[in-house]
Amino acid sequence: NSFGTWPHVTITGGEPLLQIEGFKELIEVLFKAGKVISVETNGTVDIFEKDLSEVDHWIIDYKLPSSGEIHSLMKEDMFINLDEEDWIKFVIGTYEDYTLAKSKMHSFIERGCQARFAFSPILGTWTVTPSLLLKWLIKDNLLHVVLNIQIHKAVNLNEPS
């Protein structure tokens, strides 16, 4: 097929669910081509209000205060319905973000959420470094949480070769 031999496709960038008609067309074509489809989204559009059954995996950001995004736009109930194939990603910029992320994660789990969790430091400012975030996770015995580092931001691809 025209999509090559890669079995897995991840759709991300901006907010893909804001272009819902084109998005639905794309996932239908990918589904028919036999691709495993993952979608990264920002948590402000409820994935369960749409007919998106072709998507195999969701990676949903939960926006925290230091992101500059409006925290109140998060679709809280949507996170509860995620399953073990899905991920919730908290992008951590401060210790306050970290404590809120822990609280939200525990609340989601208590309410039946089956998703896996990733904590990611905001790269660029390095207020919370990957090593500091890892120390917090270990101290709090959150060994089931993945430390996620955005490689495309950590590596300068514009360096001369």
C-alpha positions in Angstrom: 0.0 0.0 0.0 1.0 3.6 -0.3 1.8 3.8 3.5 4.9 1.6 3.3 5.7 -1.3 5.5 5.5 0.4 8.9 2.7 -1.4 10.8 2.1 1.4 13.4 1.1 5.0 12.7 0.9 7.8 15.3 -1.1 10.9 14.6 -0.1 14.0 16.6 0.6 17.7 16.2 -1.5 20.5 17.3 -4.9 19.0 18.1 -5.9 16.4 15.5 -9.4 16.2 16.8 -10.2 19.8 15.9 -10.2 18.8 12.2 -12.6 15.9 12.9 -13.9 15.3 9.4 -10.4 15.0 7.8 -9.2 13.1 10.9 -12.0 10.5 10.5 -11.2 10.1 6.8 -7.5 9.6 7.6 -8.1 7.0 10.3 -10.5 5.1 8.0 -7.9 4.9 5.3 -5.2 3.8 7.7 -7.6 1.3 9.3 -8.4 -0.2 5.9 -4.6 -0.4 5.2 -4.3 -2.6 8.3 -2.3 -0.1 10.3 -2.2 0.1 14.1 -3.3 3.6 14.9 -2.2 5.7 17.9 -3.4 9.3 18.4 -1.9 11.9 20.7 -4.4 14.5 21.8 -4.4 17.3 24.4 -7.3 16.2 26.6 -9.7 19.0 25.7 -11.8 17.1 23.2 -13.8 14.1 24.5 -12.7 11.1 22.4 -15.8 9.1 23.5 -18.2 11.6 22.0 -17.0 10.7 18.5 -17.1 7.5 16.5 -13.4 6.8 16.5 -13.3 3.0 17.0 -10.6 2.5 14.5 -8.1 4.1 16.9 -6.1 1.4 18.7 -4.3 3.5 21.3 -4.8 7.0 22.8 -2.0 9.1 24.3 -3.8 12.0 26.1 -2.1 14.9 27.7 -3.5 16.2 31.0 -2.7 19.9 31.1 -1.2 21.2 34.3 -1.0 24.8 35.5 2.6 25.6 34.3 1.7 24.5 30.7 -0.1 27.9 30.3 -3.1 26.0 29.0 -6.5 26.5 30.7 -6.6 23.6 33.1 -10.4 23.8 33.4 -10.8 22.6 29.7 -9.7 19.1 30.6 -12.5 16.5 30.0 -12.0 14.8 33.4 -14.6 12.0 32.8 -12.9 11.0 29.6 -9.7 10.0 31.4 -11.6 7.6 33.6 -12.8 5.5 30.6 -9.3 4.9 29.1 -8.1 1.3 29.1 -4.8 -0.5 29.5 -3.8 0.2 25.9 -4.0 3.9 26.4 -1.7 6.5 28.1 -2.2 9.6 30.1 0.7 12.0 29.9 1.4 14.7 32.5 3.9 17.4 31.4 5.6 18.6 34.5 7.0 22.1 34.9 7.0 22.6 38.7 6.8 20.6 41.9 3.2 21.9 42.1 2.5 20.3 38.7 4.0 17.1 40.0 1.8 17.0 43.1 -1.3 17.8 41.1 -0.4 15.1 38.6 0.0 12.5 41.4 -3.3 13.5 42.8 -5.1 13.3 39.4 -3.5 10.0 38.6 -4.6 8.4 41.9 -8.1 9.9 41.5 -8.4 8.4 38.0 -7.2 5.0 39.1 -9.6 5.0 42.1 -12.4 5.8 39.6 -11.6 2.9 37.3 -9.1 4.2 34.8 -7.0 1.4 33.4 -4.5 3.6 31.4 -0.8 3.7 31.8 0.9 6.9 33.0 3.8 8.9 31.8 5.3 12.0 33.4 7.3 14.3 31.1 9.5 17.3 32.1 9.0 20.5 30.2 12.1 20.7 28.1 13.8 24.0 27.3 13.4 25.7 30.7 14.7 22.7 32.7 13.0 24.0 35.9 12.3 20.3 36.4 15.0 18.2 34.9 14.5 14.6 34.0 16.8 13.5 36.8 14.9 15.6 39.4 11.6 14.2 38.1 13.0 10.7 38.3 14.1 11.3 41.9 10.6 12.5 42.9 9.0 9.4 41.2 11.4 7.0 43.1 10.9 8.9 46.4 7.2 8.5 46.1 7.5 4.8 44.9 5.7 5.6 41.6 7.6 2.9 39.8 4.7 2.2 37.5 5.0 5.7 36.0 7.1 6.1 32.9 9.6 9.0 32.7 8.9 10.3 29.3 11.5 12.6 27.6 10.6 14.4 24.4 13.6 13.4 22.4 12.8 15.8 19.6 13.1 18.7 22.1 16.1 17.2 23.9 18.2 16.7 20.8 19.1 19.7 18.6 18.5 18.5 15.1 19.6 21.8 13.7 23.2 21.3 14.8 25.7 21.3 11.9 26.9 17.8 11.0 
